[in-house]
Amino acid sequence: MDRDLLSHLPIVLQVARHQGFASAAAALDMSPSAVSHAVRTVEDRLGEPLFARTTRSVALTEAGQRFLARIGPALDEIGAAFEALAAERGDVTGVLRLNAPRVAVHMALTPILAALAAKHPRLTVELHTNDAFVDIVAEGFDAGVRLGVAVQQDMVALRLAPPFQAILVASPAYLTAHGAPQTLRDLERHNCIGFRFVGSGGVYDWELEENGRTIAVKTSGTLRVTDGTYVRDLALAGVGIGYIFEPLVRQELKHGQLVQLLPHSAIEEDGLFLYYPRRASLAPKLRAFVEAAKAVAHAK
């Protein structure tokens, strides 16, 4: 294999993982034209198109899937070898790619990332916030963060946040104007702040407790969001009733800016967990993140 072709393979891998030339170019700090040229060079040499291109999307062909399935793990191993050698000198380097829901940034990740940056200034953490379920291995992430119930059983899991409740809240101003619901049925006549999933496009039915069992409650209102953390701001503004994780509004509840409604209806969530493939636990960059997470938890 000539060296020119070998140098283009990591670029091909990034296009596949980012599902686009422009996003791969940004990640590689290259121009889109340079990325496109590298892919064309590999395709010309192989005599096979690796990507099916349209004006709106880039997807692997069957030949591309077979090719990437072979070279992807090999390129990852080469990168891991460089990082391991640097780690032996006490220098954690490379890019740690994490996938997490937006709420995890506010509830758990910020202090960990701050500690990691202070201890390992040559390590870059690339955090992708995504509320949809993601195959972290297929999409090239080193680790993911999700609610405990969503962690795949074949993954190693590390708790980042203890169990917490999903609760209903509203501002005193909203309650003065519209009254407080006394039962879950009363939510039908209230302005409820909805949530729509970006991935599936579906609207989330609120999971709440009633008579010892969890039920799904359909709601309606003048606003829906795709970022669950924005529910707090809208509730504070008096827009309506919000469904939100309690740690995100703990201070607002403490200071009376928000009021919890129907507390008996709150459900318990398992907490937030970091998860990753077992083999990935050997990577110095992931070990550094785990050590930072444990240090932050111990300091609390």
N, C-alpha and C positions, 0 to 999 in steps of 0.2 A: 504494500500500500504506500502511495507517495505521501510525503509529508503535507502537501498542500490540501489533499482531501481530508486527512486526519484533523487538521486545524479547523475545518468547517463543521465537523460532526457535533461539537457542543452547540453550535448555532442552530443546527437542525433540531436538536433536542429542545432548545428553548422555544422555538417556533411551535413545536408540538405541544409543549406544556402550557404555553400562553395562548395557544389557539389563534395566533395572529402574528403577522410580521411587524406591525407597528409596536405592539406591546412587548414582543420579544426584543425589538431594537432598543426600546426604552430600558428594559432590564439589563441589556448587555452594554448600554451606553454606546450604541452604534447607530448609523443612519439606516432607515428602512431599506434603502437601495443596496447598501452593503450586505444586509441580512438576506435580501432577495437574491443577490448575486451568489452568496455562499450556498444557498439552497439549490439554486439552479446548477451550480458546479457539481454538487453531489448527485443530483438527479441525472445530469448529463453523463457523468462517469458510470452511474449504475445502470443507465438506460431504462429507468423506471420513474414515473412521477410519484413522489412521496406524499404530496398534498393535493387535494382537490380544492381549487380556489374558485370562489365566486366573489361578486362585489361586496357581499355581506359577511362571508365566513371563510374560514380556512379549516379544513379537516383532513386527517390522515387517510390516505388510500389504504386498501388492504395490504399492498406491498409496503407502504410506509409503516403500518402497524407492526408487521412482522419484523421490519428492519429496526424500528425503535425498541421493540421488545428485546432485541439482542444487544444493541449498543447502549441503551439507557443504563442498565445496571453496571456495565463495564465503565462507562464514563463517570458514574457516581462513585464507583470504587476508586478510580484514579483521583478524583477530587478528595475523597475521604483520606487517601494515603498522604496527600500533601498536607491536609489539615492535621492529621495525626502526627506527622513529623514536626510541624510547627508547635503542636501542643506539648511535645516532649521537651521543647525549649521553654515551656511555660507561656506560650503565646497562642491563644485561641483566635483563629482567623476564619475567614470564609463568610458565607451567607446562610443564615438560619431562616428557612421559610416556614412561617406559621400560618395556619388558617383558624379563624376564631369568629364567633358571633360578636356583634358590636357591643353587646352588654358586657362581655368578658373583659373588654378593655377597661371599662369603668369599674367593674367589680373585682378584678383580680390582677390583670396584666400590667397596669401602669407602674406600680412599685417594683415589680419584678424586672421589667424592661429597664427601669432607671438604674437598679442595682447592677444589672448585667452590663449596661453601657459604661458604668463607672469602673467596673473590674476588668472588662475586656474591650478596650477601645478599638481594637482592630477587627472585632466581630460585628458584622452587619446583620440586623434582624429585619427581615422583610415580612411585615404583618399584613395579611389579606383578611379583611373583615367580610364575612359572608354568613348569613343566617341559614343558608340551605345546607343540607347534608352533602358532604364532599368526600370523595374517595381520595384521601391524602396521598396514598401511594401512587395511584394512577396519574394524579395531577402534579406530582413532583414536590409535595410538601414534606418537610422533615417531621412535623408534628401538627396536631390540631387541638383545639379546645372546644368542648361541648358539655352539655348537661350530662350527668352520669348515666341516665337512662339511654342516651344516644351513643355511648361508647361501644364500639364493636368488641366482642369478647376475645378476639385473637390479638388485641392490642394491649400493650402495657399502659396502665393508667396511673396518674399521680393527681391527688386531690389538690386543687388550687383555691377553692372556696367551700366553706361548710354548707350544709343544707340551709335552704332559705324558703320563704313563702312567696307565692304569687298572690297579690292582693288587689283590692279595688280601692281607688282613692279619688278624691275630688277636693276642690278648694272651698273654703268657707263661703266665698262669694257665690259660687255655683250653688251650693246647698241653700243659701239664703234665698236665692232666686227661684230654685226649682224643688227644694225639699230633698230629703234623703230617702233612698229606697229602703223599704223595710223587709222585702223578700226579693229573691232572684227574679220573680215574675215582674216586679216593679221596674226592672231594668228596661223593659220594653218601651216604657214611656220616657226614658231618659236619653240624653245625647251621649252616646258612648263612643269613645275614641277607638277606632278599629285598627287592625293590623293586617296588611296584605303581604304574603310571601312573594319575594322577588322571583325565586326559582320556579315555583309551581303556578304562581298567579292567584292562588286561592286565598280567601279571607279566613283568618283564624277565628274559630269559635272559642270563646273563653272557657277554659277548664276550671270548674269550681266545685266545691263540695256541697252536697245537699243530702241530708239524712244518712250520712255515713258513706256515701258513694260519690264518685267523681262523675259529673255530667258536663256536656258541652252546651254552652249557652250562646245562641245566635244573638247578635246585637246590631244596632244600626245607629247612625249618627251623621254629623256633617263633615267629619274628617276621618281619613284613614292614613296611616303612615307605613313606610317600609323599614323604618328605623325605630325599634322599640324604645330606645333611650329618649326619643323625642316626646313620648307620651308624658313624661314628667313636665316638660315645658308647657305643653298644651293644657295639662291639668292645672298647673300653677296659674295659667292665664285665664282660668275659669271657663274653658271651652266645654268641658264635660267630664264624664267619669272615665278614668283610665285604669287599665289592667297592667300591672307592672310588678317587677321583682322588688321586694321590700328593701333590700340594701340600696337600691338606686334612689330611694326617697326617704331614707332613714332620718336624715337631718331635717328635711321639710316636715316630716311627721312630728319630730321632736319639738320643733319651733312653731307648730300650729299653722304652717303655711298650707299643709294638706291634711286631710282627715281620712282615716281608714274607714271604709264602709263594709257592712256585713262581714265582720271579722271571722264569723263561724264558717264562711264560705271559702276562705283562703285554702289553697292547696300547698302541700309541701313538695319542693323540688329537691333532688338528690345533691345538688351542688355542682360546681364546675370542676372539670377534670382536664388535665393535659393528657393526651394519648398519642402513642407512636408505635411503629412496628418494633418488635423485640430486638431485631438486629440493629436498629438505629440507635439503641441505647449506648452503643460503643463509640458513637461519634463524639469527639471532644466538644463541638459546639452545642450539642444537645445536653451533654453532661453538664456543661457550664450553665445552661438555662435551668436545669433541674436543681443544681446547687444553689442558684440565686433564688429560685422559688422556695426551697427549703429554708434558706436564710431569712427571707422575708416572713415566712410563716412563723419561724421561731422567734422573730423580733416582736411579733404582735402580742 
